[in-house]
Amino acid sequence: MNRSIARRLAMMFALVALFVFTLVGTGLFLILRTQLEHHLRESLDDRTQIARIIVYHAVTPEKWRMAREKLTDMTPHDGSTMYSVASADPYFQYGKPVEGTIVNSWPDGYARVSPAGGGQDMLTATVTLPANAARPPVQLQVAASYSPNVRTMRVFGSALAALSALGSLAVLLLSYSVARIGLAPLTRLTRDASAVSPNNRSQRLNTAALPLELNDLANSFNGALERLDAAYGRLESFNADVAHELRTPVTILIGQTEVALTRNRSVDDLRHTLQSNLEEFERMRAIINDMLFLARADQGERATGLVEVSLAAEVAHTLEFLEIPLEEARVHAKLHGDARARVNRSLFGRACTNLLMNAIQHCEPGATISVTIAPDDDQMRVAVANPGEPIAPDILAHLFDRFYRAEVSRTNSRENHGLGLAIVKAIAEMHRGTVSANSALGINTFAFSVAASQFGSGSPTVRANAGVTAEGGYSSLAKGKSA
């Protein structure tokens, strides 16, 4: 069962208040008990001093008789104070000394005695008086009962316990009301969060009136909503793109098949239809494979089968593979620098192919694509630069996001289904690298890197003046001297 935060806070405040009341009450109780015992001892001292003077001056039988009468007059009827005189001479005896178990004793003849016959403890003071004239040596005992102290402590303890309980109850009720008032911003926050729905993705929490403790939470929640909104938007765009890309080949396949079935066809016509259908199937397979590859990358899959290779040689191999697209686009490619790294050759080649195809598609005839390999801190960076139209910063920030399409019109959709740069980013992350995009001075540069920690024994080597050229569309490896 979900418990209310206001109730929990009120209960905790009440427990804290009860603890404080108990601590303070215990201190007051001990202080009061000490003070009452101190006052009882002072009162006993006064009475002992008076009785001592009376007994001390009773030096004759006549005066002793008068002393006994005074001691009797001083003895209260409730027995809270008792006097006794012990002597070897029976005539000079008075009362009966308090006998029982000594609970505690102090110097100067003080003792706390628990009477043998029961009743409240007694505080006794015993004084020995030497012989004087006809009076022999006597021992004077004055006893005072603890009954008044016990009654006072009992009443005080009961009142203190009742007040502590009532105070804790008052704190509980007041704390609950205060907690509900204090948690009102959280209630508003919950109400605003409940209003967020797929149909109202732009709804955000109002942080202007929130207290400081909830402001960070609300900002974090709004940030999560922003990310979810962006992901939801990319997913919607991706679904539309996939539907568009798959609809086109499916429509072509259906149309060509329907045309082929309208009448009898020759073997050559059927072969041509099947060849065209095969091309569309290949295109559909490429889209599906890219989607599956990105799904595996989303699950944190790392590159395996790493081998140490020359990155320049791998890029040169990719340029040779792209010889026909380079020739058709009438662009040239040059390669600068080299480094050795441990990579998955297939994935590395795929990333290079995607970057180069992206550059080829956005180059004017006669332009030159520059591929640069160089160390970048703890990574090895492969950058592909080509002249082209400037790219806005807000678009640059999302070009490597999967499902992102800068050109809504879907230009070149037959050749490109919009996942190329997202795959480059996935491959870089599988090699613990990064991607970047830059547009300045009419040059657009797209780059990815692999982590230097993936190198084998020894430090990575970099070579200069080694380049690959594609003059007139033909690629060749020009081996230069090592730096």
N, C-alpha and C positions, 0 to 999 in steps of 0.2 A: 504494500500500500504506500502511495506517495504521501510524504509528510510535508506540511506547510513550513516554509522557511520562517515565516513570522512566528509560528508556534515553537519551532526549534530555538530561534533566537530568544523568545520570551522565556522558555524553559531554562536555557543556559544562563540568562541574566538572573533568573530567580535562584538558580543553584549557586551562582556566584554571590548573590546577596545573602542567601542563607549561610554560606560559608563565612562571609565577612561578619554577619550578625553573630554567628556562633563564636568566631574568634574574639570579637570584641566583648561579647557576653561572658566568655570564659575568663578573659582578663579582668573584667569588672567583678566577676564573682570571686576570683582569687584575691583581688585587692580588698574587696569588702570583708571577706573572711579574715584576712590579716589584720585589717583595721579593727574589726570587732574583737578579735582576740587581744589586740593591744589595749583597747579600751577596757576589756574585762580585767586584764592584768593591772592596769592603772587603778581601777576601782578596788581590786583586791589589795593592792599596796596601801591605799588610803585606809581601808578597814583594818588591815593588819597593823598599821601604825597606831590607830586609835586603840585597838584591843591590846597592843603591846604596852601602851602607856597605862591603861587601866590595870593590867595584871602586874606591871612592874611596881606600881605604887601600893599594891595590896600586900603590905608587909606585916599586917597583924590579922588575926582571925576576924576581927570586926570589919576591917577594911576589905578583907577577902569576901566576906558576905556581901558587902556593898558592890564589890566588883562583879560578883556572879549575877547580881540583880541587873547591873548595867549591861552585861553580856546578853542576858536574857532579853532585855528591852531592845537590844540592837539586832536580835535574830528575827527576820521576817517570818510570817506565818506560812508562806509558800515554800519555805526551805531552800530558797535560792542562795542563801548565805548561812553558813554554819560555823560556830566557834567551838573549840574544844581545848582543854588544858589537861595535860598528863603530868602526874607527879608521883613520887614514891610515897608521899603522905596522902592517904585517901581524902583527907579533909580539903586539900588544895587541888582537887580534881574537879573538872567541869566538862559536861557534854561527853560525846563519844566521837573519837577520831574517825575520819573517812577511811575505810579499808576496802581494798579490792586490787585490781590489776592496774599497774602503772603503765599507761599507754605511752607517755613521753615525760621526760624530766629535763629541767634546765638548772643552771647554777643558781646559787642563792636560795635554795630550798623550794623551788617551784616544781610542780609535777601535775600531770594530767592523769586522773585516776578514774577507772571505770568501776563503779561500786559493785561489791559482791552480790548485793541483793537486787541488782538491776537498777534501771533509771538512767537519767542523763549523766554524762561524764561531769566530773568536778575538777576545777582548777584549785589546787591547794598551795598554801604558803606556810611553811613550818619555821618557827623561830624559837630558839632556846634561850631562856632567861636565867641568869645565875641566881643563887640564893641571896636573899636580902632580909636582914633582921630575922623575924620568926618564920618567913616564907622560905621553904626549901627550893632547890632548882626545879623549874617547870619547863615544859615544852608546849608552846602555843601553836595551834593549827587553825588557820582560817581557810574555809573552802567556799568557793563561789560556783554555782551551777552554770553549765553551758546551755541550759534550756533557752534563755532569751536569744542567744546567738543562733542556735539551731532553728528556732522559729523564724527569726529574721532572714536567715539564709534560705529557708524553705520557701517563704513568701517571695523573696527576691528572685530565686531561681525559677519559680513557677511563672512569675510575672515576666521575667526575661525570656523564657521559652515561648510564652504566648505572644509577646511583642515581636519576637524574631519570626514566628510563624506568620503573624499578621503582616509584618513588614515584607516578608518574602512573597506572600500572596498579593500584596499591593504592587510589588515590583513586577510580578508575573503579569498581572492585568495591565498595568501601565506599559510594560515593555511590549506586550502584544500589540497594543494600540499604536505605540511609537514605531514598532517594526513595520506594521502595515502602512503607516504614513511614509516611513523611510523607503519601503520597497515599492511605492507607487510608480517611480520611474521604471522599475523592472517590469511592472504590469503593463505599462504603456509600451515598453520595448517588446514584450511578448505579443501584444496586440498588433503592433506594426509588423512583426515578423510573420504573424499568421496571415497577413494580407498579401504576402508574396506568393505568387502562383505562376505557372507557365504562361498564363494569359496576361500577367502583369509583371513581367520580368524587370521592368525599369523601377519598380518600387524599391526604395531604400529606407533604412532606419534613420529617423531624425535624431541627430546627435547634438543639436544645439541646446536642448533643455536637459540633457542627461548629466548626472554627477560625474566627477572625475573617475570614480571606480568603475563605472559602466561605459565610459567613453571609449576606452581601448577595446572592450568587448564589442561594442557596436561598430567601431571602425573595422575590426577584424571581420565581423559578420558581413559588413558592406563590401569589404574586399573579396570575401568568398563569393558573394552574390555577383560581383563584377566578373570574377573569373568564370563562374558558372554560366553567367549570361553570355560571355564571350565564347565559351565552349559550346553552349547551346546554339549560338548563332553560327559558329563554324560547322557544327554538326548538321544544322539545317541546310547550310550551303553545300556541305559535302553530299548530303542526301540528294539535293537537287542536281549537283554535278554528276554523281554516280548514275542517277536516273537518266540524265541527259546522255551521258557517255554510253550507257548500256542500251538506251532506247534506240540510238542511231544504228548500231550494228544489228540489233534485233530487227528493226524495221527494214533494213537493207536485206537481211537474210529472208525475212518473210516475203518481201516484194519480189526478190529474185526467184525464190522458190515458186511463188504463185505464177509468175510469168513463165517459168520453165514448165509448169504443169498445164498451161492453157492449151498447148498443142504438142504434137510430137516434135522432139528435138533430135538433131544429129548428135553423134558422139562428141564432136568438137564443141558444139554449143553447151552440152551438159558438162563437159570437162571445164569449159570456161566458167560456167556458173559455179561449179564446185570449187574451182580455184578462187573465185571471188568470195565465196562463202568461207573458205578456209582463212582468207585474210581477215575477215571480220571476226572469226572465231579466235584467231591469234590475238587480235586487238582486245577482245573481251577477256581472254586469258591473262593478258598483261595487266589489265585493270584489276582483276581479281587477285593476281599474285602480289601486286603492289599493296593492295589492301591487307592481305594476309601478312606481308612483311612488316608493315607498320603496326599491325596488331601484336606481332611477336616482339617488336621493339618496345611497345608500350608495356609489356610484361617484364622489362628489364633484361632482355637477352643480351649477352655479350658476344663479341666476335670470337670465333674459335678458329683453329687451323692456322695460327699465325706463323708466318715465315719472314725471315729477314731479307729484304729486297732493296733495290735501288728505286726510290720513288720516281726519279727522272725516267728510268727505264720503263716503269709501269705506265707513266703518263705518255711516254712515246708510243708504247704499245696501243694505248687508247686512241692516240692521234692517228695511228695507222689504221685502226679499226674504223675511224670516222673519216677516212680519206674521201669517200664518195660524198657525204654531206658537206664537207669543206669545199670540195670542188663545185658542187651544185650551188652553194651559197656564194662562191667566188671570194672566199676570205682566206687569210693566212693565219698560221699559229706559230708562236715562238715560245720556247721553253728555256727558263733560266734557273740555275742552281740545281742542287741535288742533295739528298740526304738518305741515309739508310735507316730503315725502321722495320719493325715486326708488325705486319698487317695481314689481314685476310685479303689475298690478291683479288678474289672475285668481288668482294664488297668494295674494296678500294677502287677497282676499275669501274664499278657501277657508279660510284660517287663522282669520279672524274668524268665519266660519260655524261651524267646528268648536268654537271656544271658546264661542260663544253657545248652540249646541245642547247642549253639555255643561252649561252653566249652566241652560238651560231644563229639561233632564231631571232636574235635582237641586234644583229650586225648588218650594216649596209654593205653592199658588194665592194670589194677592194679594201675592207678594213682588216686590221691585224688584231688577233687575240693573243694576249700575253699570259703565259702560265708561269708562275714563280713559286719555287720551292725554297723555303728558308725556315730556320729554327725560330720559334717564338716562345721565349721563356722555357717552360718545361714541355713544350709541344713542338711538333713539326707541322708547318702550315703549307697548304697548297692553295694558291690564290689564282683565280681566273679573272682577267680584266679585259673588257672590251669597250670600245667607244659606243655610246648610245645616248638616248634621251635621258635627262636627269630624272631620278626617281625621288618622289617626295619622302621625307623622313618618316611620316606615319605609315607609309607603305613598306619602307625598308624594314621597319621593326617587326613586320608580320610575314615577310616573304618566305621564311623558312617554316612558318607554322603550317602544320598539316591541315588540309581542307581549305586553306586560304587561297583565294583567287583574286589577284589584283585586277585582272581584266574581266569584267562582268560579262562582256560580250562573247567570251569564250573563243577568241581568235585562235586559229590553228588547232581547233579541237580534234581534228582528225589525227594530228600527229602528237598532241600533248594532252593528257588528261589531268594535269594540274597537281600531280603528286611528286614531281621530280625533285624539287628542292626540299620537300619534307623528307624524302628518302635520303637525301644527302645528310640532313641533320640527324636522322636516325642512325646512319652508318657512322657518323662522327661520334655520336654518343656511345655506340657499341665499341668504339676504340678509345673511349674515355677522352674524347676531344670535344671541340666546340665548332660553331659556324659563325660567320659574320657576313655582313653586306654593307657596301659603302658606295656612295655616288658623289663624285666631286670632279669639277673641271671637265665635264663631258665624258668621264670614264666611270663605268660601273664595274665594281669588283665584288665577286662572290668567292668566299674561301671556306675551307674546312680544315681541321687539324686532327692529328692523332697524338695521343699522350706519349711523351718521351720515356715514361716509365716502362713502356712496352719494348724498349730496346733490349737486345741481348747483351753479352759481355762487351765491355769497352764502351766508350762514349760515342755518340753519333757523329758521323762525319758529314761535312758539307763541302760540296765542290762548286766552283764557279766556272763560268765560261763554257759550261756544257749546255747545249741547247738542241731543241727539236724545231725544225722549221717545216712549214707546209706551203711551199711556193707553188702557186697555181693549183692548189688543191692537193698536191702530192707531199706526203710527210717523209722526212728522212731524219736519221739521228746523226747529228754532227758532234763527234766526240772531241772535246777540248782537253786542254791540259788541266791537271789538278792544281788547285790554288795552293 
